[in-house]
Amino acid sequence: MKSRVAVVLAALVLAQSAPAEPYAVGSAIPVIELPDQHGVPHQIDASLRAVVFSRDMEAGDVVKAAVAKAAADLFERNGAVYVVDVKGMPAVIRSLFAMPAMRRRPYRVLVDEDGAKTADFPGGSTRPTVLVLDALRVTALKQPTSADELIAALEPALAEEAP
């Protein structure tokens, strides 16, 4: 009996520690709460139409360029949120440079400091990842390489109207 219990417990531990697959089209994202760059908690929930996610500075530069081109309310007016995973950044760089710079941005940035809540988000390349959502279900994944591509991913109606 003890060996069966041990086997079941071992299986449960292995199942919980196994790395999950990144979100893909058809995946459901759970409600996630993260603080913004000012420490105010916000949720990724069913009210959002898109999540823009990045793990590195080059991807962040694409996002900054898109906001500079389209206006600071790019995310808000499109039912989107920008999320960054800063786990890979040295703590001293994060606290002395990155967070103060993020606090100066005129748009909301949700910050995952330890990477745990965004571990299943696809990305990590030099491009941001856009997860297009419908009631927290991923309907499309995009990795724009430019500000224009990111804007088009968030403002599909504008992209459809273009000649």
C-alpha positions in Angstrom: 0.0 0.0 0.0 2.8 2.4 0.9 4.5 1.8 -2.4 1.3 2.6 -4.3 0.9 5.9 -2.4 4.6 6.7 -3.1 4.1 6.0 -6.8 1.0 8.2 -7.0 2.7 11.0 -5.1 5.8 10.8 -7.3 3.6 10.9 -10.4 1.8 14.0 -9.1 5.1 15.8 -8.3 6.5 15.0 -11.8 3.3 16.2 -13.5 3.4 19.5 -11.6 7.1 20.0 -12.3 7.0 19.1 -16.0 7.4 22.2 -18.2 4.2 23.3 -19.8 4.0 24.0 -23.5 3.8 27.6 -24.5 0.4 29.0 -25.3 -0.7 28.4 -28.9 -3.7 29.0 -31.0 -6.6 27.4 -29.2 -5.0 27.6 -25.8 -6.9 29.1 -22.9 -5.0 31.6 -20.7 -5.9 31.8 -17.1 -6.7 35.1 -15.4 -3.3 36.5 -14.4 -2.6 39.3 -12.0 0.6 41.4 -12.4 1.6 44.8 -11.1 2.2 47.6 -13.6 5.4 49.6 -13.6 4.1 51.7 -10.7 3.2 48.6 -8.6 -0.5 48.8 -9.1 -2.0 45.3 -9.7 -3.9 44.6 -12.9 -5.4 41.5 -14.5 -5.1 39.8 -17.8 -8.7 38.8 -18.1 -11.6 38.1 -20.6 -12.0 41.9 -21.2 -8.7 42.0 -23.2 -8.5 41.5 -26.9 -4.8 41.1 -27.1 -1.6 40.8 -25.0 1.7 42.1 -26.3 4.6 40.3 -24.6 8.3 40.7 -24.5 11.3 39.3 -22.7 14.2 41.3 -24.2 15.1 44.9 -25.0 15.0 44.5 -28.8 11.4 43.3 -28.6 10.7 46.2 -26.3 12.2 48.6 -28.8 9.6 47.4 -31.4 6.8 48.1 -28.9 8.2 51.6 -28.0 8.5 52.5 -31.7 4.9 51.4 -32.3 3.6 53.5 -29.4 5.6 56.5 -30.7 4.1 56.1 -34.1 0.5 55.3 -33.1 0.1 57.2 -29.8 0.4 56.4 -26.1 -3.2 55.0 -26.0 -2.4 52.2 -28.6 -3.0 49.4 -26.1 -5.9 50.9 -24.3 -7.9 51.8 -27.4 -7.4 48.3 -28.8 -8.3 46.4 -25.6 -4.7 45.3 -25.2 -2.0 45.2 -22.6 1.7 45.2 -22.7 3.5 42.6 -20.5 7.2 42.3 -19.9 9.2 39.5 -18.3 12.3 41.0 -16.6 13.5 37.8 -15.0 16.6 37.6 -17.1 17.7 41.1 -16.3 20.2 41.6 -13.5 18.5 43.0 -10.4 20.7 46.0 -10.2 20.1 46.9 -13.8 16.3 46.4 -13.3 16.1 48.6 -10.2 18.5 51.3 -11.2 17.7 51.7 -14.9 14.9 49.6 -16.4 12.1 50.2 -13.8 12.7 54.0 -13.6 12.6 54.1 -17.5 9.4 52.1 -17.5 7.8 54.4 -15.0 8.4 57.3 -17.4 6.4 55.6 -20.1 3.0 57.1 -20.8 1.3 53.7 -21.2 0.8 50.8 -18.8 3.4 48.1 -18.7 2.6 44.9 -16.6 5.8 43.5 -15.1 6.6 39.9 -14.3 9.7 40.2 -12.2 10.3 36.5 -11.6 8.9 35.2 -14.9 6.6 32.7 -13.2 3.3 34.0 -14.4 4.5 34.5 -18.0 6.5 31.3 -18.3 4.0 29.8 -20.7 3.9 32.9 -23.0 5.7 32.2 -26.3 8.5 34.5 -27.2 12.0 35.2 -26.1 13.3 36.2 -29.5 14.1 39.7 -30.5 10.4 40.3 -31.5 7.4 40.9 -29.3 4.7 38.3 -29.3 1.1 39.3 -29.8 -1.5 36.9 -28.4 -4.9 37.8 -30.0 -7.6 36.7 -27.6 -11.3 36.0 -27.5 -12.5 35.5 -23.9 -8.9 34.4 -22.9 -8.7 31.9 -25.7 -5.8 32.5 -28.1 -7.1 33.0 -31.6 -3.9 34.1 -33.3 -0.2 34.5 -32.5 1.9 37.1 -34.2 5.6 38.1 -33.9 5.8 41.5 -35.5 9.3 42.7 -36.7 8.4 46.4 -37.0 6.3 49.1 -35.4 3.9 49.0 -38.4 3.4 45.2 -38.1 2.7 45.6 -34.4 0.2 48.4 -35.0 -1.5 46.3 -37.7 -1.7 43.3 -35.3 -3.4 45.4 -32.7 -5.6 47.5 -35.0 -6.8 45.0 -37.5 -9.7 47.2 -38.7 -7.2 49.9 -39.7 -5.1 47.3 -41.5 -8.2 46.0 -43.5 -9.1 49.5 -44.6 -5.6 50.3 -46.0 -5.4 50.1 -49.8 
